[in-house]
Amino acid sequence: MTRDSAQQDAGGSSPFAARTDDLIMMAGYGLGLFQIENDLAVQPAVAVAAGVAAPDHLWGETQHAG
């Protein structure tokens, strides 16, 4: 769903390996998740940021960050 890739190791952990697509299309505009994550990560109250795309019936995709 996230278009990221990981592989589960023998201990049961699934470390992040790579992002296969970091561009979402929202209302015909390409938005880079990397830029959204960077903009959040520079805030003093944010330790780690991650952006993902979610399907949207009106816009095609929308971005979510946490």
mmJSON file of the N, C-alpha and C atoms, coordinates in Angstrom:
{"data_MODEL":{"atom_site":{
"group_PDB":["ATOM","ATOM","ATOM","ATOM","ATOM","ATOM","ATOM","ATOM","ATOM","ATOM","ATOM","ATOM","ATOM","ATOM","ATOM","ATOM","ATOM","ATOM","ATOM","ATOM","ATOM","ATOM","ATOM","ATOM","ATOM","ATOM","ATOM","ATOM","ATOM","ATOM","ATOM","ATOM","ATOM","ATOM","ATOM","ATOM","ATOM","ATOM","ATOM","ATOM","ATOM","ATOM","ATOM","ATOM","ATOM","ATOM","ATOM","ATOM","ATOM","ATOM","ATOM","ATOM","ATOM","ATOM","ATOM","ATOM","ATOM","ATOM","ATOM","ATOM","ATOM","ATOM","ATOM","ATOM","ATOM","ATOM","ATOM","ATOM","ATOM","ATOM","ATOM","ATOM","ATOM","ATOM","ATOM","ATOM","ATOM","ATOM","ATOM","ATOM","ATOM","ATOM","ATOM","ATOM","ATOM","ATOM","ATOM","ATOM","ATOM","ATOM","ATOM","ATOM","ATOM","ATOM","ATOM","ATOM","ATOM","ATOM","ATOM","ATOM","ATOM","ATOM","ATOM","ATOM","ATOM","ATOM","ATOM","ATOM","ATOM","ATOM","ATOM","ATOM","ATOM","ATOM","ATOM","ATOM","ATOM","ATOM","ATOM","ATOM","ATOM","ATOM","ATOM","ATOM","ATOM","ATOM","ATOM","ATOM","ATOM","ATOM","ATOM","ATOM","ATOM","ATOM","ATOM","ATOM","ATOM","ATOM","ATOM","ATOM","ATOM","ATOM","ATOM","ATOM","ATOM","ATOM","ATOM","ATOM","ATOM","ATOM","ATOM","ATOM","ATOM","ATOM","ATOM","ATOM","ATOM","ATOM","ATOM","ATOM","ATOM","ATOM","ATOM","ATOM","ATOM","ATOM","ATOM","ATOM","ATOM","ATOM","ATOM","ATOM","ATOM","ATOM","ATOM","ATOM","ATOM","ATOM","ATOM","ATOM","ATOM","ATOM","ATOM","ATOM","ATOM","ATOM","ATOM","ATOM","ATOM","ATOM","ATOM","ATOM","ATOM","ATOM","ATOM","ATOM","ATOM","ATOM"],
"id":[1,2,3,4,5,6,7,8,9,10,11,12,13,14,15,16,17,18,19,20,21,22,23,24,25,26,27,28,29,30,31,32,33,34,35,36,37,38,39,40,41,42,43,44,45,46,47,48,49,50,51,52,53,54,55,56,57,58,59,60,61,62,63,64,65,66,67,68,69,70,71,72,73,74,75,76,77,78,79,80,81,82,83,84,85,86,87,88,89,90,91,92,93,94,95,96,97,98,99,100,101,102,103,104,105,106,107,108,109,110,111,112,113,114,115,116,117,118,119,120,121,122,123,124,125,126,127,128,129,130,131,132,133,134,135,136,137,138,139,140,141,142,143,144,145,146,147,148,149,150,151,152,153,154,155,156,157,158,159,160,161,162,163,164,165,166,167,168,169,170,171,172,173,174,175,176,177,178,179,180,181,182,183,184,185,186,187,188,189,190,191,192,193,194,195,196,197,198],
"type_symbol":["N","C","C","N","C","C","N","C","C","N","C","C","N","C","C","N","C","C","N","C","C","N","C","C","N","C","C","N","C","C","N","C","C","N","C","C","N","C","C","N","C","C","N","C","C","N","C","C","N","C","C","N","C","C","N","C","C","N","C","C","N","C","C","N","C","C","N","C","C","N","C","C","N","C","C","N","C","C","N","C","C","N","C","C","N","C","C","N","C","C","N","C","C","N","C","C","N","C","C","N","C","C","N","C","C","N","C","C","N","C","C","N","C","C","N","C","C","N","C","C","N","C","C","N","C","C","N","C","C","N","C","C","N","C","C","N","C","C","N","C","C","N","C","C","N","C","C","N","C","C","N","C","C","N","C","C","N","C","C","N","C","C","N","C","C","N","C","C","N","C","C","N","C","C","N","C","C","N","C","C","N","C","C","N","C","C","N","C","C","N","C","C","N","C","C","N","C","C"],
"label_atom_id":["N","CA","C","N","CA","C","N","CA","C","N","CA","C","N","CA","C","N","CA","C","N","CA","C","N","CA","C","N","CA","C","N","CA","C","N","CA","C","N","CA","C","N","CA","C","N","CA","C","N","CA","C","N","CA","C","N","CA","C","N","CA","C","N","CA","C","N","CA","C","N","CA","C","N","CA","C","N","CA","C","N","CA","C","N","CA","C","N","CA","C","N","CA","C","N","CA","C","N","CA","C","N","CA","C","N","CA","C","N","CA","C","N","CA","C","N","CA","C","N","CA","C","N","CA","C","N","CA","C","N","CA","C","N","CA","C","N","CA","C","N","CA","C","N","CA","C","N","CA","C","N","CA","C","N","CA","C","N","CA","C","N","CA","C","N","CA","C","N","CA","C","N","CA","C","N","CA","C","N","CA","C","N","CA","C","N","CA","C","N","CA","C","N","CA","C","N","CA","C","N","CA","C","N","CA","C","N","CA","C","N","CA","C","N","CA","C","N","CA","C","N","CA","C","N","CA","C","N","CA","C"],
"label_alt_id":[null,null,null,null,null,null,null,null,null,null,null,null,null,null,null,null,null,null,null,null,null,null,null,null,null,null,null,null,null,null,null,null,null,null,null,null,null,null,null,null,null,null,null,null,null,null,null,null,null,null,null,null,null,null,null,null,null,null,null,null,null,null,null,null,null,null,null,null,null,null,null,null,null,null,null,null,null,null,null,null,null,null,null,null,null,null,null,null,null,null,null,null,null,null,null,null,null,null,null,null,null,null,null,null,null,null,null,null,null,null,null,null,null,null,null,null,null,null,null,null,null,null,null,null,null,null,null,null,null,null,null,null,null,null,null,null,null,null,null,null,null,null,null,null,null,null,null,null,null,null,null,null,null,null,null,null,null,null,null,null,null,null,null,null,null,null,null,null,null,null,null,null,null,null,null,null,null,null,null,null,null,null,null,null,null,null,null,null,null,null,null,null,null,null,null,null,null,null],
"label_comp_id":["MET","MET","MET","THR","THR","THR","ARG","ARG","ARG","ASP","ASP","ASP","SER","SER","SER","ALA","ALA","ALA","GLN","GLN","GLN","GLN","GLN","GLN","ASP","ASP","ASP","ALA","ALA","ALA","GLY","GLY","GLY","GLY","GLY","GLY","SER","SER","SER","SER","SER","SER","PRO","PRO","PRO","PHE","PHE","PHE","ALA","ALA","ALA","ALA","ALA","ALA","ARG","ARG","ARG","THR","THR","THR","ASP","ASP","ASP","ASP","ASP","ASP","LEU","LEU","LEU","ILE","ILE","ILE","MET","MET","MET","MET","MET","MET","ALA","ALA","ALA","GLY","GLY","GLY","TYR","TYR","TYR","GLY","GLY","GLY","LEU","LEU","LEU","GLY","GLY","GLY","LEU","LEU","LEU","PHE","PHE","PHE","GLN","GLN","GLN","ILE","ILE","ILE","GLU","GLU","GLU","ASN","ASN","ASN","ASP","ASP","ASP","LEU","LEU","LEU","ALA","ALA","ALA","VAL","VAL","VAL","GLN","GLN","GLN","PRO","PRO","PRO","ALA","ALA","ALA","VAL","VAL","VAL","ALA","ALA","ALA","VAL","VAL","VAL","ALA","ALA","ALA","ALA","ALA","ALA","GLY","GLY","GLY","VAL","VAL","VAL","ALA","ALA","ALA","ALA","ALA","ALA","PRO","PRO","PRO","ASP","ASP","ASP","HIS","HIS","HIS","LEU","LEU","LEU","TRP","TRP","TRP","GLY","GLY","GLY","GLU","GLU","GLU","THR","THR","THR","GLN","GLN","GLN","HIS","HIS","HIS","ALA","ALA","ALA","GLY","GLY","GLY"],
"label_asym_id":["A","A","A","A","A","A","A","A","A","A","A","A","A","A","A","A","A","A","A","A","A","A","A","A","A","A","A","A","A","A","A","A","A","A","A","A","A","A","A","A","A","A","A","A","A","A","A","A","A","A","A","A","A","A","A","A","A","A","A","A","A","A","A","A","A","A","A","A","A","A","A","A","A","A","A","A","A","A","A","A","A","A","A","A","A","A","A","A","A","A","A","A","A","A","A","A","A","A","A","A","A","A","A","A","A","A","A","A","A","A","A","A","A","A","A","A","A","A","A","A","A","A","A","A","A","A","A","A","A","A","A","A","A","A","A","A","A","A","A","A","A","A","A","A","A","A","A","A","A","A","A","A","A","A","A","A","A","A","A","A","A","A","A","A","A","A","A","A","A","A","A","A","A","A","A","A","A","A","A","A","A","A","A","A","A","A","A","A","A","A","A","A","A","A","A","A","A","A"],
"label_entity_id":["1","1","1","1","1","1","1","1","1","1","1","1","1","1","1","1","1","1","1","1","1","1","1","1","1","1","1","1","1","1","1","1","1","1","1","1","1","1","1","1","1","1","1","1","1","1","1","1","1","1","1","1","1","1","1","1","1","1","1","1","1","1","1","1","1","1","1","1","1","1","1","1","1","1","1","1","1","1","1","1","1","1","1","1","1","1","1","1","1","1","1","1","1","1","1","1","1","1","1","1","1","1","1","1","1","1","1","1","1","1","1","1","1","1","1","1","1","1","1","1","1","1","1","1","1","1","1","1","1","1","1","1","1","1","1","1","1","1","1","1","1","1","1","1","1","1","1","1","1","1","1","1","1","1","1","1","1","1","1","1","1","1","1","1","1","1","1","1","1","1","1","1","1","1","1","1","1","1","1","1","1","1","1","1","1","1","1","1","1","1","1","1","1","1","1","1","1","1"],
"label_seq_id":[1,1,1,2,2,2,3,3,3,4,4,4,5,5,5,6,6,6,7,7,7,8,8,8,9,9,9,10,10,10,11,11,11,12,12,12,13,13,13,14,14,14,15,15,15,16,16,16,17,17,17,18,18,18,19,19,19,20,20,20,21,21,21,22,22,22,23,23,23,24,24,24,25,25,25,26,26,26,27,27,27,28,28,28,29,29,29,30,30,30,31,31,31,32,32,32,33,33,33,34,34,34,35,35,35,36,36,36,37,37,37,38,38,38,39,39,39,40,40,40,41,41,41,42,42,42,43,43,43,44,44,44,45,45,45,46,46,46,47,47,47,48,48,48,49,49,49,50,50,50,51,51,51,52,52,52,53,53,53,54,54,54,55,55,55,56,56,56,57,57,57,58,58,58,59,59,59,60,60,60,61,61,61,62,62,62,63,63,63,64,64,64,65,65,65,66,66,66],
"pdbx_PDB_ins_code":[null,null,null,null,null,null,null,null,null,null,null,null,null,null,null,null,null,null,null,null,null,null,null,null,null,null,null,null,null,null,null,null,null,null,null,null,null,null,null,null,null,null,null,null,null,null,null,null,null,null,null,null,null,null,null,null,null,null,null,null,null,null,null,null,null,null,null,null,null,null,null,null,null,null,null,null,null,null,null,null,null,null,null,null,null,null,null,null,null,null,null,null,null,null,null,null,null,null,null,null,null,null,null,null,null,null,null,null,null,null,null,null,null,null,null,null,null,null,null,null,null,null,null,null,null,null,null,null,null,null,null,null,null,null,null,null,null,null,null,null,null,null,null,null,null,null,null,null,null,null,null,null,null,null,null,null,null,null,null,null,null,null,null,null,null,null,null,null,null,null,null,null,null,null,null,null,null,null,null,null,null,null,null,null,null,null,null,null,null,null,null,null,null,null,null,null,null,null],
"Cartn_x":[0.812,0.0,0.85,1.977,2.791,3.78,3.95,4.915,6.349,6.559,7.896,8.242,9.515,9.881,10.708,10.526,11.245,11.277,12.148,12.216,12.327,11.482,11.487,12.712,13.45,14.63,14.272,15.259,15.031,14.469,14.775,14.285,12.876,12.267,10.907,10.813,11.956,11.946,11.817,11.24,11.102,11.694,13.015,13.62,13.284,13.121,12.841,13.991,13.685,14.729,14.769,13.643,13.637,12.216,12.13,10.849,10.798,9.779,9.69,9.046,8.324,7.699,7.515,8.194,8.073,7.285,6.534,5.74,4.273,3.428,1.994,1.365,0.285,-0.43,-1.733,-1.811,-2.998,-3.593,-4.779,-5.483,-4.614,-3.82,-2.98,-1.624,-1.34,-0.055,0.792,2.059,2.971,3.521,3.37,3.893,4.924,6.1,7.145,7.031,6.927,6.827,8.109,9.253,10.531,10.513,9.977,9.918,8.986,7.856,6.918,7.587,8.278,8.975,10.061,10.816,11.872,11.3,10.212,9.592,9.111,8.601,8.178,9.363,10.382,11.516,12.332,12.287,13.06,12.378,11.145,10.443,11.011,11.288,11.9,11.12,9.813,9.002,8.891,9.483,9.363,10.684,10.658,11.865,12.033,10.953,10.978,9.687,9.777,8.587,8.508,7.292,7.069,5.822,5.9,4.759,4.32,3.031,2.476,1.331,1.025,-0.116,-1.312,-2.48,-3.717,-4.662,-5.364,-6.312,-7.421,-7.857,-8.928,-9.828,-11.125,-12.039,-12.149,-11.886,-11.991,-10.66,-9.554,-8.253,-7.325,-7.681,-6.801,-5.979,-5.127,-4.372,-4.271,-4.118,-3.829,-2.647,-1.962,-0.801,-1.187,-0.545,-0.701,0.7,0.896,2.22,2.07,3.067,3.052,4.443],
"Cartn_y":[-1.206,0.0,1.263,1.24,2.448,2.604,1.577,1.552,1.626,1.338,1.201,-0.275,-0.583,-1.989,-2.291,-3.486,-3.971,-5.487,-6.084,-7.539,-7.969,-8.905,-9.351,-10.222,-9.924,-10.712,-11.872,-12.679,-13.88,-13.549,-12.368,-11.962,-11.405,-11.29,-10.781,-9.292,-8.59,-7.159,-6.949,-5.83,-5.477,-4.095,-3.989,-2.667,-2.086,-0.783,-0.064,-0.281,-0.558,-0.781,0.352,0.688,1.712,2.191,3.394,3.936,3.771,3.103,2.843,3.991,4.86,5.99,7.098,8.229,9.302,10.493,10.272,11.333,10.918,11.792,11.517,12.515,12.104,12.98,13.416,14.709,15.252,16.314,16.053,16.977,17.356,16.398,16.638,17.25,17.554,18.127,17.065,17.013,16.073,16.673,15.973,16.411,15.405,15.879,14.993,14.777,13.524,13.21,13.582,13.492,13.853,15.303,16.212,17.619,17.832,17.14,17.249,16.765,15.629,15.089,16.044,16.617,17.561,18.808,19.329,20.521,20.263,19.064,18.717,18.479,17.8,17.391,18.561,19.718,20.867,21.576,21.19,21.8,21.269,22.13,21.699,20.611,20.587,19.609,18.265,18.141,16.913,16.16,14.917,14.087,13.324,12.746,11.955,12.236,12.355,12.595,11.572,11.177,10.266,10.703,10.708,11.058,9.864,9.719,8.634,9.186,8.482,8.839,7.975,8.558,7.824,8.086,7.065,7.273,8.229,9.037,9.992,10.038,9.871,9.815,11.144,12.255,13.562,14.019,13.865,14.406,13.375,12.123,11.08,10.484,11.296,10.924,12.15,11.93,13.0,12.584,13.547,13.239,13.224,12.334,12.249,12.181,12.815,12.813,12.607,12.002,11.766,11.747],
"Cartn_z":[0.0,0.0,0.0,0.705,0.814,-0.32,-1.113,-2.203,-1.694,-0.43,0.131,0.124,0.215,0.248,1.484,1.993,3.16,3.072,3.839,3.869,5.313,5.723,7.103,7.348,8.429,8.752,9.679,10.023,10.839,12.214,12.739,14.052,14.038,12.847,12.751,12.476,12.422,12.119,10.621,10.243,8.832,8.61,8.531,8.341,6.971,6.93,5.684,4.716,3.455,2.451,1.428,0.838,-0.201,-0.466,-0.959,-1.399,-2.909,-3.4,-4.832,-5.599,-4.907,-5.574,-4.545,-4.733,-3.742,-4.273,-5.35,-5.931,-5.915,-5.394,-5.448,-6.41,-7.024,-7.944,-7.27,-6.969,-6.315,-7.225,-7.733,-8.634,-9.835,-10.32,-11.489,-11.186,-9.93,-9.54,-8.856,-9.196,-8.55,-7.267,-6.161,-4.864,-4.394,-4.049,-3.562,-2.062,-1.656,-0.231,0.5,-0.175,0.443,0.922,0.112,0.494,1.685,1.69,2.809,4.093,4.02,5.192,5.678,4.752,5.146,5.802,5.253,5.83,7.254,7.518,8.869,9.793,9.294,10.131,10.666,10.022,10.512,11.679,11.983,13.108,14.424,15.394,16.659,17.401,17.276,18.002,17.286,16.096,15.302,15.319,15.79,15.822,14.513,14.003,12.772,12.011,10.694,9.884,8.763,8.434,7.315,6.566,5.251,4.423,3.6,3.43,2.619,1.776,0.713,-0.133,0.237,0.131,0.374,-0.794,-1.264,-2.359,-1.952,-2.893,-2.635,-3.869,-3.689,-4.832,-5.571,-4.911,-5.544,-6.148,-5.393,-5.795,-6.441,-6.423,-6.948,-5.811,-5.219,-4.019,-3.131,-1.849,-0.894,-0.063,0.511,1.332,2.801,3.516,4.962,5.542,6.645,7.272,8.761,9.316,10.745,11.298],
"occupancy":[1.0,1.0,1.0,1.0,1.0,1.0,1.0,1.0,1.0,1.0,1.0,1.0,1.0,1.0,1.0,1.0,1.0,1.0,1.0,1.0,1.0,1.0,1.0,1.0,1.0,1.0,1.0,1.0,1.0,1.0,1.0,1.0,1.0,1.0,1.0,1.0,1.0,1.0,1.0,1.0,1.0,1.0,1.0,1.0,1.0,1.0,1.0,1.0,1.0,1.0,1.0,1.0,1.0,1.0,1.0,1.0,1.0,1.0,1.0,1.0,1.0,1.0,1.0,1.0,1.0,1.0,1.0,1.0,1.0,1.0,1.0,1.0,1.0,1.0,1.0,1.0,1.0,1.0,1.0,1.0,1.0,1.0,1.0,1.0,1.0,1.0,1.0,1.0,1.0,1.0,1.0,1.0,1.0,1.0,1.0,1.0,1.0,1.0,1.0,1.0,1.0,1.0,1.0,1.0,1.0,1.0,1.0,1.0,1.0,1.0,1.0,1.0,1.0,1.0,1.0,1.0,1.0,1.0,1.0,1.0,1.0,1.0,1.0,1.0,1.0,1.0,1.0,1.0,1.0,1.0,1.0,1.0,1.0,1.0,1.0,1.0,1.0,1.0,1.0,1.0,1.0,1.0,1.0,1.0,1.0,1.0,1.0,1.0,1.0,1.0,1.0,1.0,1.0,1.0,1.0,1.0,1.0,1.0,1.0,1.0,1.0,1.0,1.0,1.0,1.0,1.0,1.0,1.0,1.0,1.0,1.0,1.0,1.0,1.0,1.0,1.0,1.0,1.0,1.0,1.0,1.0,1.0,1.0,1.0,1.0,1.0,1.0,1.0,1.0,1.0,1.0,1.0,1.0,1.0,1.0,1.0,1.0,1.0],
"B_iso_or_equiv":[0.0,0.0,0.0,0.0,0.0,0.0,0.0,0.0,0.0,0.0,0.0,0.0,0.0,0.0,0.0,0.0,0.0,0.0,0.0,0.0,0.0,0.0,0.0,0.0,0.0,0.0,0.0,0.0,0.0,0.0,0.0,0.0,0.0,0.0,0.0,0.0,0.0,0.0,0.0,0.0,0.0,0.0,0.0,0.0,0.0,0.0,0.0,0.0,0.0,0.0,0.0,0.0,0.0,0.0,0.0,0.0,0.0,0.0,0.0,0.0,0.0,0.0,0.0,0.0,0.0,0.0,0.0,0.0,0.0,0.0,0.0,0.0,0.0,0.0,0.0,0.0,0.0,0.0,0.0,0.0,0.0,0.0,0.0,0.0,0.0,0.0,0.0,0.0,0.0,0.0,0.0,0.0,0.0,0.0,0.0,0.0,0.0,0.0,0.0,0.0,0.0,0.0,0.0,0.0,0.0,0.0,0.0,0.0,0.0,0.0,0.0,0.0,0.0,0.0,0.0,0.0,0.0,0.0,0.0,0.0,0.0,0.0,0.0,0.0,0.0,0.0,0.0,0.0,0.0,0.0,0.0,0.0,0.0,0.0,0.0,0.0,0.0,0.0,0.0,0.0,0.0,0.0,0.0,0.0,0.0,0.0,0.0,0.0,0.0,0.0,0.0,0.0,0.0,0.0,0.0,0.0,0.0,0.0,0.0,0.0,0.0,0.0,0.0,0.0,0.0,0.0,0.0,0.0,0.0,0.0,0.0,0.0,0.0,0.0,0.0,0.0,0.0,0.0,0.0,0.0,0.0,0.0,0.0,0.0,0.0,0.0,0.0,0.0,0.0,0.0,0.0,0.0,0.0,0.0,0.0,0.0,0.0,0.0],
"pdbx_formal_charge":[null,null,null,null,null,null,null,null,null,null,null,null,null,null,null,null,null,null,null,null,null,null,null,null,null,null,null,null,null,null,null,null,null,null,null,null,null,null,null,null,null,null,null,null,null,null,null,null,null,null,null,null,null,null,null,null,null,null,null,null,null,null,null,null,null,null,null,null,null,null,null,null,null,null,null,null,null,null,null,null,null,null,null,null,null,null,null,null,null,null,null,null,null,null,null,null,null,null,null,null,null,null,null,null,null,null,null,null,null,null,null,null,null,null,null,null,null,null,null,null,null,null,null,null,null,null,null,null,null,null,null,null,null,null,null,null,null,null,null,null,null,null,null,null,null,null,null,null,null,null,null,null,null,null,null,null,null,null,null,null,null,null,null,null,null,null,null,null,null,null,null,null,null,null,null,null,null,null,null,null,null,null,null,null,null,null,null,null,null,null,null,null,null,null,null,null,null,null],
"auth_seq_id":[1,1,1,2,2,2,3,3,3,4,4,4,5,5,5,6,6,6,7,7,7,8,8,8,9,9,9,10,10,10,11,11,11,12,12,12,13,13,13,14,14,14,15,15,15,16,16,16,17,17,17,18,18,18,19,19,19,20,20,20,21,21,21,22,22,22,23,23,23,24,24,24,25,25,25,26,26,26,27,27,27,28,28,28,29,29,29,30,30,30,31,31,31,32,32,32,33,33,33,34,34,34,35,35,35,36,36,36,37,37,37,38,38,38,39,39,39,40,40,40,41,41,41,42,42,42,43,43,43,44,44,44,45,45,45,46,46,46,47,47,47,48,48,48,49,49,49,50,50,50,51,51,51,52,52,52,53,53,53,54,54,54,55,55,55,56,56,56,57,57,57,58,58,58,59,59,59,60,60,60,61,61,61,62,62,62,63,63,63,64,64,64,65,65,65,66,66,66],
"auth_comp_id":["MET","MET","MET","THR","THR","THR","ARG","ARG","ARG","ASP","ASP","ASP","SER","SER","SER","ALA","ALA","ALA","GLN","GLN","GLN","GLN","GLN","GLN","ASP","ASP","ASP","ALA","ALA","ALA","GLY","GLY","GLY","GLY","GLY","GLY","SER","SER","SER","SER","SER","SER","PRO","PRO","PRO","PHE","PHE","PHE","ALA","ALA","ALA","ALA","ALA","ALA","ARG","ARG","ARG","THR","THR","THR","ASP","ASP","ASP","ASP","ASP","ASP","LEU","LEU","LEU","ILE","ILE","ILE","MET","MET","MET","MET","MET","MET","ALA","ALA","ALA","GLY","GLY","GLY","TYR","TYR","TYR","GLY","GLY","GLY","LEU","LEU","LEU","GLY","GLY","GLY","LEU","LEU","LEU","PHE","PHE","PHE","GLN","GLN","GLN","ILE","ILE","ILE","GLU","GLU","GLU","ASN","ASN","ASN","ASP","ASP","ASP","LEU","LEU","LEU","ALA","ALA","ALA","VAL","VAL","VAL","GLN","GLN","GLN","PRO","PRO","PRO","ALA","ALA","ALA","VAL","VAL","VAL","ALA","ALA","ALA","VAL","VAL","VAL","ALA","ALA","ALA","ALA","ALA","ALA","GLY","GLY","GLY","VAL","VAL","VAL","ALA","ALA","ALA","ALA","ALA","ALA","PRO","PRO","PRO","ASP","ASP","ASP","HIS","HIS","HIS","LEU","LEU","LEU","TRP","TRP","TRP","GLY","GLY","GLY","GLU","GLU","GLU","THR","THR","THR","GLN","GLN","GLN","HIS","HIS","HIS","ALA","ALA","ALA","GLY","GLY","GLY"],
"auth_asym_id":["A","A","A","A","A","A","A","A","A","A","A","A","A","A","A","A","A","A","A","A","A","A","A","A","A","A","A","A","A","A","A","A","A","A","A","A","A","A","A","A","A","A","A","A","A","A","A","A","A","A","A","A","A","A","A","A","A","A","A","A","A","A","A","A","A","A","A","A","A","A","A","A","A","A","A","A","A","A","A","A","A","A","A","A","A","A","A","A","A","A","A","A","A","A","A","A","A","A","A","A","A","A","A","A","A","A","A","A","A","A","A","A","A","A","A","A","A","A","A","A","A","A","A","A","A","A","A","A","A","A","A","A","A","A","A","A","A","A","A","A","A","A","A","A","A","A","A","A","A","A","A","A","A","A","A","A","A","A","A","A","A","A","A","A","A","A","A","A","A","A","A","A","A","A","A","A","A","A","A","A","A","A","A","A","A","A","A","A","A","A","A","A","A","A","A","A","A","A"],
"auth_atom_id":["N","CA","C","N","CA","C","N","CA","C","N","CA","C","N","CA","C","N","CA","C","N","CA","C","N","CA","C","N","CA","C","N","CA","C","N","CA","C","N","CA","C","N","CA","C","N","CA","C","N","CA","C","N","CA","C","N","CA","C","N","CA","C","N","CA","C","N","CA","C","N","CA","C","N","CA","C","N","CA","C","N","CA","C","N","CA","C","N","CA","C","N","CA","C","N","CA","C","N","CA","C","N","CA","C","N","CA","C","N","CA","C","N","CA","C","N","CA","C","N","CA","C","N","CA","C","N","CA","C","N","CA","C","N","CA","C","N","CA","C","N","CA","C","N","CA","C","N","CA","C","N","CA","C","N","CA","C","N","CA","C","N","CA","C","N","CA","C","N","CA","C","N","CA","C","N","CA","C","N","CA","C","N","CA","C","N","CA","C","N","CA","C","N","CA","C","N","CA","C","N","CA","C","N","CA","C","N","CA","C","N","CA","C","N","CA","C","N","CA","C","N","CA","C","N","CA","C","N","CA","C"],
"pdbx_PDB_model_num":[1,1,1,1,1,1,1,1,1,1,1,1,1,1,1,1,1,1,1,1,1,1,1,1,1,1,1,1,1,1,1,1,1,1,1,1,1,1,1,1,1,1,1,1,1,1,1,1,1,1,1,1,1,1,1,1,1,1,1,1,1,1,1,1,1,1,1,1,1,1,1,1,1,1,1,1,1,1,1,1,1,1,1,1,1,1,1,1,1,1,1,1,1,1,1,1,1,1,1,1,1,1,1,1,1,1,1,1,1,1,1,1,1,1,1,1,1,1,1,1,1,1,1,1,1,1,1,1,1,1,1,1,1,1,1,1,1,1,1,1,1,1,1,1,1,1,1,1,1,1,1,1,1,1,1,1,1,1,1,1,1,1,1,1,1,1,1,1,1,1,1,1,1,1,1,1,1,1,1,1,1,1,1,1,1,1,1,1,1,1,1,1,1,1,1,1,1,1]
}}}
